[in-house]
């Protein structure tokens, strides 16, 4: 899943997306500036300045909008 996130971040045009967690949470990534990719985790900053470290083993997927709408 980390490789999928990296590919999405490396696209020429950034599209905001959400990281889906195994426990049902959805973590929004509004811009490239809000996420850092580590070897086995990602760090996502929220609008309040808090940071969540998401272990790859707990990530179930990505939700990427298609034609302006959530897929």
PQR file with spaces between the fields and no chain letter, atoms N, CA, C, O and H, PARSE charges and radii, in Angstrom:
ATOM       1  N    UNK     1       0.814   -1.191    0.000 -0.4000 1.5000
ATOM       2  CA   UNK     1       0.000    0.000    0.000 -0.0000 2.0000
ATOM       3  C    UNK     1       0.867    1.268    0.000  0.5500 1.7000
ATOM       4  O    UNK     1       0.486    2.274   -0.597 -0.5500 1.4000
ATOM       5  N    UNK     2       2.015    1.225    0.658 -0.4000 1.5000
ATOM       6  CA   UNK     2       2.921    2.383    0.669 -0.0000 2.0000
ATOM       7  C    UNK     2       3.341    2.722   -0.762  0.5500 1.7000
ATOM       8  O    UNK     2       3.427    3.898   -1.118 -0.5500 1.4000
ATOM       9  H    UNK     2       2.325    0.407    1.143  0.4000 1.0000
ATOM      10  N    UNK     3       3.601    1.710   -1.580 -0.4000 1.5000
ATOM      11  CA   UNK     3       3.980    1.946   -2.979 -0.0000 2.0000
ATOM      12  C    UNK     3       2.845    2.629   -3.738  0.5500 1.7000
ATOM      13  O    UNK     3       3.104    3.496   -4.573 -0.5500 1.4000
ATOM      14  H    UNK     3       3.532    0.755   -1.291  0.4000 1.0000
ATOM      15  N    UNK     4       1.609    2.261   -3.468 -0.4000 1.5000
ATOM      16  CA   UNK     4       0.458    2.910   -4.113 -0.0000 2.0000
ATOM      17  C    UNK     4       0.372    4.377   -3.721  0.5500 1.7000
ATOM      18  O    UNK     4       0.088    5.233   -4.559 -0.5500 1.4000
ATOM      19  H    UNK     4       1.399    1.557   -2.790  0.4000 1.0000
ATOM      20  N    UNK     5       0.615    4.665   -2.458 -0.4000 1.5000
ATOM      21  CA   UNK     5       0.596    6.051   -1.987 -0.0000 2.0000
ATOM      22  C    UNK     5       1.706    6.847   -2.664  0.5500 1.7000
ATOM      23  O    UNK     5       1.481    7.971   -3.113 -0.5500 1.4000
ATOM      24  H    UNK     5       0.845    3.970   -1.777  0.4000 1.0000
ATOM      25  N    UNK     6       2.902    6.270   -2.739 -0.4000 1.5000
ATOM      26  CA   UNK     6       4.022    6.958   -3.402 -0.0000 2.0000
ATOM      27  C    UNK     6       3.685    7.264   -4.855  0.5500 1.7000
ATOM      28  O    UNK     6       3.936    8.373   -5.327 -0.5500 1.4000
ATOM      29  H    UNK     6       3.085    5.357   -2.374  0.4000 1.0000
ATOM      30  N    UNK     7       3.119    6.291   -5.573 -0.4000 1.5000
ATOM      31  CA   UNK     7       2.762    6.509   -6.981 -0.0000 2.0000
ATOM      32  C    UNK     7       1.752    7.646   -7.110  0.5500 1.7000
ATOM      33  O    UNK     7       1.863    8.481   -8.008 -0.5500 1.4000
ATOM      34  H    UNK     7       2.916    5.390   -5.190  0.4000 1.0000
ATOM      35  N    UNK     8       0.784    7.674   -6.227 -0.4000 1.5000
ATOM      36  CA   UNK     8      -0.224    8.734   -6.278 -0.0000 2.0000
ATOM      37  C    UNK     8       0.420   10.102   -6.016  0.5500 1.7000
ATOM      38  O    UNK     8       0.077   11.085   -6.673 -0.5500 1.4000
ATOM      39  H    UNK     8       0.694    6.995   -5.498  0.4000 1.0000
ATOM      40  N    UNK     9       1.338   10.164   -5.069 -0.4000 1.5000
ATOM      41  CA   UNK     9       1.997   11.428   -4.742 -0.0000 2.0000
ATOM      42  C    UNK     9       2.928   11.912   -5.852  0.5500 1.7000
ATOM      43  O    UNK     9       3.156   13.113   -5.995 -0.5500 1.4000
ATOM      44  H    UNK     9       1.616    9.366   -4.535  0.4000 1.0000
ATOM      45  N    UNK    10       3.462   10.984   -6.631 -0.4000 1.5000
ATOM      46  CA   UNK    10       4.399   11.337   -7.699 -0.0000 2.0000
ATOM      47  C    UNK    10       3.710   11.734   -8.999  0.5500 1.7000
ATOM      48  O    UNK    10       4.388   12.139   -9.943 -0.5500 1.4000
ATOM      49  H    UNK    10       3.277   10.008   -6.515  0.4000 1.0000
ATOM      50  N    UNK    11       2.399   11.633   -9.079 -0.4000 1.5000
ATOM      51  CA   UNK    11       1.663   12.014  -10.285 -0.0000 2.0000
ATOM      52  C    UNK    11       1.887   13.493  -10.576  0.5500 1.7000
ATOM      53  O    UNK    11       2.083   14.288   -9.657 -0.5500 1.4000
ATOM      54  H    UNK    11       1.848   11.304   -8.312  0.4000 1.0000
ATOM      55  N    UNK    12       1.858   13.859  -11.844 -0.4000 1.5000
ATOM      56  CA   UNK    12       2.118   15.254  -12.222 -0.0000 2.0000
ATOM      57  C    UNK    12       1.076   16.210  -11.656  0.5500 1.7000
ATOM      58  O    UNK    12       1.403   17.350  -11.328 -0.5500 1.4000
ATOM      59  H    UNK    12       1.699   13.213  -12.591  0.4000 1.0000
ATOM      60  N    UNK    13      -0.162   15.771  -11.536 -0.4000 1.5000
ATOM      61  CA   UNK    13      -1.223   16.585  -10.947 -0.0000 2.0000
ATOM      62  C    UNK    13      -1.690   15.876   -9.676  0.5500 1.7000
ATOM      63  O    UNK    13      -2.097   14.715   -9.721 -0.5500 1.4000
ATOM      64  H    UNK    13      -0.429   14.845  -11.802  0.4000 1.0000
ATOM      65  N    UNK    14      -1.630   16.577   -8.549 -0.4000 1.5000
ATOM      66  CA   UNK    14      -2.056   15.975   -7.288 -0.0000 2.0000
ATOM      67  C    UNK    14      -3.579   16.018   -7.169  0.5500 1.7000
ATOM      68  O    UNK    14      -4.207   17.044   -7.430 -0.5500 1.4000
ATOM      69  H    UNK    14      -1.299   17.520   -8.512  0.4000 1.0000
ATOM      70  N    UNK    15      -4.151   14.900   -6.775 -0.4000 1.5000
ATOM      71  CA   UNK    15      -5.585   14.802   -6.496 -0.0000 2.0000
ATOM      72  C    UNK    15      -5.719   14.406   -5.024  0.5500 1.7000
ATOM      73  O    UNK    15      -5.191   13.371   -4.616 -0.5500 1.4000
ATOM      74  H    UNK    15      -3.640   14.067   -6.563  0.4000 1.0000
ATOM      75  N    UNK    16      -6.419   15.218   -4.218 -0.4000 1.5000
ATOM      76  CA   UNK    16      -6.616   14.855   -2.807 -0.0000 2.0000
ATOM      77  C    UNK    16      -7.239   13.461   -2.703  0.5500 1.7000
ATOM      78  O    UNK    16      -8.023   13.056   -3.561 -0.5500 1.4000
ATOM      79  H    UNK    16      -6.848   16.059   -4.549  0.4000 1.0000
ATOM      80  N    UNK    17      -6.882   12.738   -1.646 -0.4000 1.5000
ATOM      81  CA   UNK    17      -7.372   11.372   -1.480 -0.0000 2.0000
ATOM      82  C    UNK    17      -7.517   11.058   -0.001  0.5500 1.7000
ATOM      83  O    UNK    17      -7.139   11.859    0.853 -0.5500 1.4000
ATOM      84  H    UNK    17      -6.245   13.067   -0.949  0.4000 1.0000
ATOM      85  N    UNK    18      -8.061    9.899    0.295 -0.4000 1.5000
ATOM      86  CA   UNK    18      -8.199    9.434    1.669 -0.0000 2.0000
ATOM      87  C    UNK    18      -7.526    8.080    1.814  0.5500 1.7000
ATOM      88  O    UNK    18      -7.564    7.244    0.911 -0.5500 1.4000
ATOM      89  H    UNK    18      -8.369    9.247   -0.399  0.4000 1.0000
ATOM      90  N    UNK    19      -6.912    7.888    2.966 -0.4000 1.5000
ATOM      91  CA   UNK    19      -6.317    6.599    3.305 -0.0000 2.0000
ATOM      92  C    UNK    19      -7.323    5.868    4.177  0.5500 1.7000
ATOM      93  O    UNK    19      -7.743    6.379    5.214 -0.5500 1.4000
ATOM      94  H    UNK    19      -6.881    8.567    3.699  0.4000 1.0000
ATOM      95  N    UNK    20      -7.705    4.677    3.756 -0.4000 1.5000
ATOM      96  CA   UNK    20      -8.676    3.872    4.488 -0.0000 2.0000
ATOM      97  C    UNK    20      -7.935    2.935    5.435  0.5500 1.7000
ATOM      98  O    UNK    20      -6.969    2.277    5.048 -0.5500 1.4000
ATOM      99  H    UNK    20      -7.363    4.261    2.913  0.4000 1.0000
ATOM     100  N    UNK    21      -8.398    2.888    6.669 -0.4000 1.5000
ATOM     101  CA   UNK    21      -7.768    2.070    7.699 -0.0000 2.0000
ATOM     102  C    UNK    21      -8.574    0.799    7.956  0.5500 1.7000
ATOM     103  O    UNK    21      -9.778    0.758    7.702 -0.5500 1.4000
ATOM     104  H    UNK    21      -9.182    3.423    6.983  0.4000 1.0000
ATOM     105  N    UNK    22      -7.906   -0.236    8.459 -0.4000 1.5000
ATOM     106  CA   UNK    22      -8.563   -1.512    8.758 -0.0000 2.0000
ATOM     107  C    UNK    22      -9.708   -1.368    9.754  0.5500 1.7000
ATOM     108  O    UNK    22     -10.656   -2.152    9.726 -0.5500 1.4000
ATOM     109  H    UNK    22      -6.928   -0.203    8.665  0.4000 1.0000
ATOM     110  N    UNK    23      -9.626   -0.371   10.633 -0.4000 1.5000
ATOM     111  CA   UNK    23     -10.669   -0.201   11.652 -0.0000 2.0000
ATOM     112  C    UNK    23     -11.839    0.663   11.176  0.5500 1.7000
ATOM     113  O    UNK    23     -12.721    1.004   11.965 -0.5500 1.4000
ATOM     114  H    UNK    23      -8.856    0.266   10.656  0.4000 1.0000
ATOM     115  N    UNK    24     -11.848    1.019    9.884 -0.4000 1.5000
ATOM     116  CA   UNK    24     -12.952    1.786    9.322 -0.0000 2.0000
ATOM     117  C    UNK    24     -12.729    3.284    9.246  0.5500 1.7000
ATOM     118  O    UNK    24     -13.520    3.993    8.623 -0.5500 1.4000
ATOM     119  H    UNK    24     -11.132    0.743    9.243  0.4000 1.0000
ATOM     120  N    UNK    25     -11.664    3.784    9.870 -0.4000 1.5000
ATOM     121  CA   UNK    25     -11.378    5.225    9.784 -0.0000 2.0000
ATOM     122  C    UNK    25     -10.931    5.582    8.379  0.5500 1.7000
ATOM     123  O    UNK    25     -10.404    4.745    7.645 -0.5500 1.4000
ATOM     124  H    UNK    25     -11.022    3.209   10.377  0.4000 1.0000
ATOM     125  N    UNK    26     -11.147    6.831    8.021 -0.4000 1.5000
ATOM     126  CA   UNK    26     -10.709    7.371    6.743 -0.0000 2.0000
ATOM     127  C    UNK    26      -9.921    8.640    7.038  0.5500 1.7000
ATOM     128  O    UNK    26     -10.450    9.567    7.651 -0.5500 1.4000
ATOM     129  H    UNK    26     -11.575    7.511    8.617  0.4000 1.0000
ATOM     130  N    UNK    27      -8.667    8.692    6.610 -0.4000 1.5000
ATOM     131  CA   UNK    27      -7.791    9.830    6.887 -0.0000 2.0000
ATOM     132  C    UNK    27      -7.598   10.617    5.591  0.5500 1.7000
ATOM     133  O    UNK    27      -7.027   10.110    4.625 -0.5500 1.4000
ATOM     134  H    UNK    27      -8.237    7.938    6.112  0.4000 1.0000
ATOM     135  N    UNK    28      -8.072   11.844    5.583 -0.4000 1.5000
ATOM     136  CA   UNK    28      -8.010   12.702    4.384 -0.0000 2.0000
ATOM     137  C    UNK    28      -6.621   13.276    4.199  0.5500 1.7000
ATOM     138  O    UNK    28      -5.980   13.706    5.158 -0.5500 1.4000
ATOM     139  H    UNK    28      -8.536   12.255    6.367  0.4000 1.0000
ATOM     140  N    UNK    29      -6.155   13.279    2.940 -0.4000 1.5000
ATOM     141  CA   UNK    29      -4.873   13.886    2.565 -0.0000 2.0000
ATOM     142  C    UNK    29      -5.192   14.974    1.536  0.5500 1.7000
ATOM     143  O    UNK    29      -5.332   14.680    0.349 -0.5500 1.4000
ATOM     144  H    UNK    29      -6.676   12.930    2.161  0.4000 1.0000
ATOM     145  N    UNK    30      -5.310   16.233    1.985 -0.4000 1.5000
ATOM     146  CA   UNK    30      -5.731   17.300    1.080 -0.0000 2.0000
ATOM     147  C    UNK    30      -4.648   17.832    0.143  0.5500 1.7000
ATOM     148  O    UNK    30      -4.963   18.433   -0.884 -0.5500 1.4000
ATOM     149  H    UNK    30      -5.196   16.472    2.949  0.4000 1.0000
ATOM     150  N    UNK    31      -3.363   17.616    0.489 -0.4000 1.5000
ATOM     151  CA   UNK    31      -2.278   18.095   -0.368 -0.0000 2.0000
ATOM     152  C    UNK    31      -1.015   17.289   -0.099  0.5500 1.7000
ATOM     153  O    UNK    31      -0.923   16.565    0.892 -0.5500 1.4000
ATOM     154  H    UNK    31      -3.108   17.128    1.324  0.4000 1.0000
ATOM     155  N    UNK    32      -0.049   17.425   -0.991 -0.4000 1.5000
ATOM     156  CA   UNK    32       1.240   16.742   -0.800 -0.0000 2.0000
ATOM     157  C    UNK    32       1.943   17.216    0.465  0.5500 1.7000
ATOM     158  O    UNK    32       2.719   16.474    1.067 -0.5500 1.4000
ATOM     159  H    UNK    32      -0.124   18.013   -1.796  0.4000 1.0000
ATOM     160  N    UNK    33       1.668   18.452    0.864 -0.4000 1.5000
ATOM     161  CA   UNK    33       2.311   19.019    2.055 -0.0000 2.0000
ATOM     162  C    UNK    33       1.808   18.394    3.355  0.5500 1.7000
ATOM     163  O    UNK    33       2.409   18.602    4.409 -0.5500 1.4000
ATOM     164  H    UNK    33       1.037   19.054    0.375  0.4000 1.0000
ATOM     165  N    UNK    34       0.726   17.637    3.296 -0.4000 1.5000
ATOM     166  CA   UNK    34       0.130   17.039    4.489 -0.0000 2.0000
ATOM     167  C    UNK    34       0.582   15.609    4.759  0.5500 1.7000
ATOM     168  O    UNK    34       0.108   14.993    5.713 -0.5500 1.4000
ATOM     169  H    UNK    34       0.238   17.467    2.439  0.4000 1.0000
ATOM     170  N    UNK    35       1.484   15.063    3.948 -0.4000 1.5000
ATOM     171  CA   UNK    35       1.850   13.654    4.111 -0.0000 2.0000
ATOM     172  C    UNK    35       3.354   13.453    3.935  0.5500 1.7000
ATOM     173  O    UNK    35       3.995   14.095    3.103 -0.5500 1.4000
ATOM     174  H    UNK    35       1.869   15.564    3.172  0.4000 1.0000
ATOM     175  N    UNK    36       3.883   12.562    4.728 -0.4000 1.5000
ATOM     176  CA   UNK    36       5.272   12.131    4.599 -0.0000 2.0000
ATOM     177  C    UNK    36       5.283   10.612    4.523  0.5500 1.7000
ATOM     178  O    UNK    36       4.586    9.945    5.287 -0.5500 1.4000
ATOM     179  H    UNK    36       3.362   12.041    5.404  0.4000 1.0000
ATOM     180  N    UNK    37       6.060   10.069    3.615 -0.4000 1.5000
ATOM     181  CA   UNK    37       6.094    8.624    3.418 -0.0000 2.0000
ATOM     182  C    UNK    37       7.364    8.053    4.031  0.5500 1.7000
ATOM     183  O    UNK    37       8.470    8.492    3.717 -0.5500 1.4000
ATOM     184  H    UNK    37       6.626   10.611    2.993  0.4000 1.0000
ATOM     185  N    UNK    38       7.193    7.080    4.899 -0.4000 1.5000
ATOM     186  CA   UNK    38       8.301    6.382    5.540 -0.0000 2.0000
ATOM     187  C    UNK    38       8.398    4.980    4.936  0.5500 1.7000
ATOM     188  O    UNK    38       7.650    4.663    4.011 -0.5500 1.4000
ATOM     189  H    UNK    38       6.294    6.724    5.153  0.4000 1.0000
ATOM     190  N    UNK    39       9.289    4.149    5.431 -0.4000 1.5000
ATOM     191  CA   UNK    39       9.466    2.810    4.862 -0.0000 2.0000
ATOM     192  C    UNK    39       8.224    1.942    5.089  0.5500 1.7000
ATOM     193  O    UNK    39       7.731    1.313    4.153 -0.5500 1.4000
ATOM     194  H    UNK    39       9.896    4.407    6.182  0.4000 1.0000
ATOM     195  N    UNK    40       7.720    1.906    6.316 -0.4000 1.5000
ATOM     196  CA   UNK    40       6.576    1.047    6.650 -0.0000 2.0000
ATOM     197  C    UNK    40       5.417    1.821    7.243  0.5500 1.7000
ATOM     198  O    UNK    40       4.583    1.249    7.945 -0.5500 1.4000
ATOM     199  H    UNK    40       8.121    2.417    7.076  0.4000 1.0000
ATOM     200  N    UNK    41       5.354    3.128    6.968 -0.4000 1.5000
ATOM     201  CA   UNK    41       4.292    3.964    7.529 -0.0000 2.0000
ATOM     202  C    UNK    41       4.190    5.262    6.743  0.5500 1.7000
ATOM     203  O    UNK    41       5.062    5.593    5.939 -0.5500 1.4000
ATOM     204  H    UNK    41       6.031    3.593    6.397  0.4000 1.0000
ATOM     205  N    UNK    42       3.112    5.987    6.992 -0.4000 1.5000
ATOM     206  CA   UNK    42       2.984    7.348    6.478 -0.0000 2.0000
ATOM     207  C    UNK    42       2.619    8.244    7.657  0.5500 1.7000
ATOM     208  O    UNK    42       1.976    7.805    8.611 -0.5500 1.4000
ATOM     209  H    UNK    42       2.404    5.718    7.645  0.4000 1.0000
ATOM     210  N    UNK    43       3.036    9.497    7.579 -0.4000 1.5000
ATOM     211  CA   UNK    43       2.692   10.507    8.577 -0.0000 2.0000
ATOM     212  C    UNK    43       1.773   11.505    7.885  0.5500 1.7000
ATOM     213  O    UNK    43       2.136   12.085    6.862 -0.5500 1.4000
ATOM     214  H    UNK    43       3.559    9.854    6.805  0.4000 1.0000
ATOM     215  N    UNK    44       0.592   11.703    8.441 -0.4000 1.5000
ATOM     216  CA   UNK    44      -0.390   12.613    7.850 -0.0000 2.0000
ATOM     217  C    UNK    44      -0.697   13.712    8.859  0.5500 1.7000
ATOM     218  O    UNK    44      -1.072   13.440    9.999 -0.5500 1.4000
ATOM     219  H    UNK    44       0.298   11.233    9.272  0.4000 1.0000
ATOM     220  N    UNK    45      -0.533   14.963    8.420 -0.4000 1.5000
ATOM     221  CA   UNK    45      -0.825   16.121    9.273 -0.0000 2.0000
ATOM     222  C    UNK    45      -2.249   16.583    9.014  0.5500 1.7000
ATOM     223  O    UNK    45      -2.671   16.706    7.864 -0.5500 1.4000
ATOM     224  H    UNK    45      -0.229   15.184    7.493  0.4000 1.0000
ATOM     225  N    UNK    46      -2.993   16.840   10.093 -0.4000 1.5000
ATOM     226  CA   UNK    46      -4.351   17.355    9.920 -0.0000 2.0000
ATOM     227  C    UNK    46      -4.324   18.882    9.923  0.5500 1.7000
ATOM     228  O    UNK    46      -3.271   19.488   10.125 -0.5500 1.4000
ATOM     229  H    UNK    46      -2.651   16.740   11.027  0.4000 1.0000
ATOM     230  N    UNK    47      -5.465   19.491    9.701 -0.4000 1.5000
ATOM     231  CA   UNK    47      -5.541   20.955    9.608 -0.0000 2.0000
ATOM     232  C    UNK    47      -5.234   21.659   10.921  0.5500 1.7000
ATOM     233  O    UNK    47      -4.920   22.849   10.917 -0.5500 1.4000
ATOM     234  H    UNK    47      -6.320   18.999    9.537  0.4000 1.0000
ATOM     235  N    UNK    48      -5.316   20.948   12.047 -0.4000 1.5000
ATOM     236  CA   UNK    48      -5.014   21.532   13.357 -0.0000 2.0000
ATOM     237  C    UNK    48      -3.535   21.409   13.706  0.5500 1.7000
ATOM     238  O    UNK    48      -3.112   21.862   14.770 -0.5500 1.4000
ATOM     239  H    UNK    48      -5.571   19.981   12.050  0.4000 1.0000
ATOM     240  N    UNK    49      -2.740   20.797   12.819 -0.4000 1.5000
ATOM     241  CA   UNK    49      -1.311   20.641   13.075 -0.0000 2.0000
ATOM     242  C    UNK    49      -0.938   19.347   13.758  0.5500 1.7000
ATOM     243  O    UNK    49       0.240   19.104   14.019 -0.5500 1.4000
ATOM     244  H    UNK    49      -3.083   20.429   11.955  0.4000 1.0000
ATOM     245  N    UNK    50      -1.917   18.510   14.053 -0.4000 1.5000
ATOM     246  CA   UNK    50      -1.631   17.199   14.637 -0.0000 2.0000
ATOM     247  C    UNK    50      -1.135   16.241   13.571  0.5500 1.7000
ATOM     248  O    UNK    50      -1.466   16.385   12.394 -0.5500 1.4000
ATOM     249  H    UNK    50      -2.874   18.707   13.841  0.4000 1.0000
ATOM     250  N    UNK    51      -0.347   15.271   13.980 -0.4000 1.5000
ATOM     251  CA   UNK    51       0.205   14.301   13.035 -0.0000 2.0000
ATOM     252  C    UNK    51      -0.198   12.894   13.447  0.5500 1.7000
ATOM     253  O    UNK    51      -0.084   12.521   14.614 -0.5500 1.4000
ATOM     254  H    UNK    51      -0.079   15.154   14.936  0.4000 1.0000
ATOM     255  N    UNK    52      -0.665   12.126   12.487 -0.4000 1.5000
ATOM     256  CA   UNK    52      -0.991   10.709   12.712 -0.0000 2.0000
ATOM     257  C    UNK    52       0.027    9.864   11.964  0.5500 1.7000
ATOM     258  O    UNK    52       0.291   10.090   10.783 -0.5500 1.4000
ATOM     259  H    UNK    52      -0.757   12.430   11.539  0.4000 1.0000
ATOM     260  N    UNK    53       0.591    8.901   12.657 -0.4000 1.5000
ATOM     261  CA   UNK    53       1.499    7.945   12.035 -0.0000 2.0000
ATOM     262  C    UNK    53       0.671    6.696   11.742  0.5500 1.7000
ATOM     263  O    UNK    53       0.136    6.070   12.658 -0.5500 1.4000
ATOM     264  H    UNK    53       0.377    8.717   13.616  0.4000 1.0000
ATOM     265  N    UNK    54       0.568    6.337   10.467 -0.4000 1.5000
ATOM     266  CA   UNK    54      -0.252    5.211   10.042 -0.0000 2.0000
ATOM     267  C    UNK    54       0.652    4.078    9.573  0.5500 1.7000
ATOM     268  O    UNK    54       1.321    4.197    8.547 -0.5500 1.4000
ATOM     269  H    UNK    54       1.002    6.845    9.723  0.4000 1.0000
ATOM     270  N    UNK    55       0.673    2.986   10.319 -0.4000 1.5000
ATOM     271  CA   UNK    55       1.481    1.826    9.951 -0.0000 2.0000
ATOM     272  C    UNK    55       0.883    1.159    8.722  0.5500 1.7000
ATOM     273  O    UNK    55      -0.338    1.048    8.604 -0.5500 1.4000
ATOM     274  H    UNK    55       0.129    2.890   11.153  0.4000 1.0000
ATOM     275  N    UNK    56       1.735    0.718    7.812 -0.4000 1.5000
ATOM     276  CA   UNK    56       1.253    0.111    6.572 -0.0000 2.0000
ATOM     277  C    UNK    56       0.374   -1.107    6.838  0.5500 1.7000
ATOM     278  O    UNK    56      -0.558   -1.364    6.076 -0.5500 1.4000
ATOM     279  H    UNK    56       2.726    0.809    7.908  0.4000 1.0000
ATOM     280  N    UNK    57       0.648   -1.857    7.892 -0.4000 1.5000
ATOM     281  CA   UNK    57      -0.157   -3.051    8.182 -0.0000 2.0000
ATOM     282  C    UNK    57      -1.594   -2.709    8.557  0.5500 1.7000
ATOM     283  O    UNK    57      -2.464   -3.579    8.527 -0.5500 1.4000
ATOM     284  H    UNK    57       1.406   -1.649    8.510  0.4000 1.0000
ATOM     285  N    UNK    58      -1.855   -1.439    8.914 -0.4000 1.5000
ATOM     286  CA   UNK    58      -3.201   -1.009    9.296 -0.0000 2.0000
ATOM     287  C    UNK    58      -3.946   -0.283    8.180  0.5500 1.7000
ATOM     288  O    UNK    58      -5.099    0.109    8.359 -0.5500 1.4000
ATOM     289  H    UNK    58      -1.149   -0.732    8.939  0.4000 1.0000
ATOM     290  N    UNK    59      -3.295   -0.102    7.026 -0.4000 1.5000
ATOM     291  CA   UNK    59      -3.913    0.587    5.895 -0.0000 2.0000
ATOM     292  C    UNK    59      -4.574   -0.450    4.994  0.5500 1.7000
ATOM     293  O    UNK    59      -3.934   -1.409    4.560 -0.5500 1.4000
ATOM     294  H    UNK    59      -2.359   -0.421    6.881  0.4000 1.0000
ATOM     295  N    UNK    60      -5.872   -0.246    4.716 -0.4000 1.5000
ATOM     296  CA   UNK    60      -6.594   -1.205    3.884 -0.0000 2.0000
ATOM     297  C    UNK    60      -6.751   -0.751    2.442  0.5500 1.7000
ATOM     298  O    UNK    60      -6.994   -1.578    1.564 -0.5500 1.4000
ATOM     299  H    UNK    60      -6.391    0.532    5.069  0.4000 1.0000
ATOM     300  N    UNK    61      -6.617    0.545    2.178 -0.4000 1.5000
ATOM     301  CA   UNK    61      -6.767    1.018    0.810 -0.0000 2.0000
ATOM     302  C    UNK    61      -6.760    2.528    0.712  0.5500 1.7000
ATOM     303  O    UNK    61      -6.566    3.240    1.697 -0.5500 1.4000
ATOM     304  H    UNK    61      -6.419    1.217    2.892  0.4000 1.0000
ATOM     305  N    UNK    62      -6.981    2.998   -0.518 -0.4000 1.5000
ATOM     306  CA   UNK    62      -7.050    4.432   -0.809 -0.0000 2.0000
ATOM     307  C    UNK    62      -8.377    4.722   -1.476  0.5500 1.7000
ATOM     308  O    UNK    62      -8.901    3.901   -2.229 -0.5500 1.4000
ATOM     309  H    UNK    62      -7.140    2.420   -1.318  0.4000 1.0000
ATOM     310  N    UNK    63      -8.917    5.893   -1.194 -0.4000 1.5000
ATOM     311  CA   UNK    63     -10.090    6.374   -1.916 -0.0000 2.0000
ATOM     312  C    UNK    63      -9.644    7.611   -2.671  0.5500 1.7000
ATOM     313  O    UNK    63      -9.272    8.624   -2.077 -0.5500 1.4000
ATOM     314  H    UNK    63      -8.492    6.560   -0.582  0.4000 1.0000
ATOM     315  N    UNK    64      -9.688    7.509   -4.001 -0.4000 1.5000
ATOM     316  CA   UNK    64      -9.244    8.599   -4.869 -0.0000 2.0000
ATOM     317  C    UNK    64     -10.439    9.049   -5.703  0.5500 1.7000
ATOM     318  O    UNK    64     -11.078    8.221   -6.353 -0.5500 1.4000
ATOM     319  H    UNK    64      -9.990    6.687   -4.484  0.4000 1.0000
ATOM     320  N    UNK    65     -10.754   10.347   -5.697 -0.4000 1.5000
ATOM     321  CA   UNK    65     -11.902   10.821   -6.479 -0.0000 2.0000
ATOM     322  C    UNK    65     -11.720   10.556   -7.966  0.5500 1.7000
ATOM     323  O    UNK    65     -10.621   10.662   -8.510 -0.5500 1.4000
ATOM     324  H    UNK    65     -10.234   11.019   -5.169  0.4000 1.0000
ATOM     325  N    UNK    66     -12.826   10.210   -8.604 -0.4000 1.5000
ATOM     326  CA   UNK    66     -12.848   10.014  -10.049 -0.0000 2.0000
ATOM     327  C    UNK    66     -13.814   11.047  -10.622  0.5500 1.7000
ATOM     328  O    UNK    66     -14.983   11.095  -10.238 -0.5500 1.4000
ATOM     329  H    UNK    66     -13.719   10.124   -8.163  0.4000 1.0000
ATOM     330  N    UNK    67     -13.325   11.866  -11.536 -0.4000 1.5000
ATOM     331  CA   UNK    67     -14.165   12.924  -12.138 -0.0000 2.0000
ATOM     332  C    UNK    67     -14.785   13.841  -11.092  0.5500 1.7000
ATOM     333  O    UNK    67     -15.944   14.241  -11.208 -0.5500 1.4000
ATOM     334  H    UNK    67     -12.375   11.828  -11.849  0.4000 1.0000
ATOM     335  N    UNK    68     -13.980   14.174  -10.045 -0.4000 1.5000
ATOM     336  CA   UNK    68     -14.429   15.123   -9.048 -0.0000 2.0000
ATOM     337  C    UNK    68     -15.277   14.537   -7.941  0.5500 1.7000
ATOM     338  O    UNK    68     -15.721   15.272   -7.059 -0.5500 1.4000
ATOM     339  H    UNK    68     -13.039   13.848   -9.951  0.4000 1.0000
ATOM     340  N    UNK    69     -15.517   13.226   -7.959 -0.4000 1.5000
ATOM     341  CA   UNK    69     -16.316   12.585   -6.924 -0.0000 2.0000
ATOM     342  C    UNK    69     -15.554   11.437   -6.317  0.5500 1.7000
ATOM     343  O    UNK    69     -14.724   10.813   -6.978 -0.5500 1.4000
ATOM     344  H    UNK    69     -15.156   12.629   -8.676  0.4000 1.0000
ATOM     345  N    UNK    70     -15.838   11.149   -5.040 -0.4000 1.5000
ATOM     346  CA   UNK    70     -15.196   10.024   -4.362 -0.0000 2.0000
ATOM     347  C    UNK    70     -15.581    8.740   -5.067  0.5500 1.7000
ATOM     348  O    UNK    70     -16.739    8.545   -5.437 -0.5500 1.4000
ATOM     349  H    UNK    70     -16.513   11.655   -4.503  0.4000 1.0000
ATOM     350  N    UNK    71     -14.595    7.857   -5.252 -0.4000 1.5000
ATOM     351  CA   UNK    71     -14.855    6.578   -5.923 -0.0000 2.0000
ATOM     352  C    UNK    71     -15.532    5.613   -4.970  0.5500 1.7000
ATOM     353  O    UNK    71     -15.833    4.481   -5.349 -0.5500 1.4000
ATOM     354  H    UNK    71     -13.655    8.016   -4.951  0.4000 1.0000
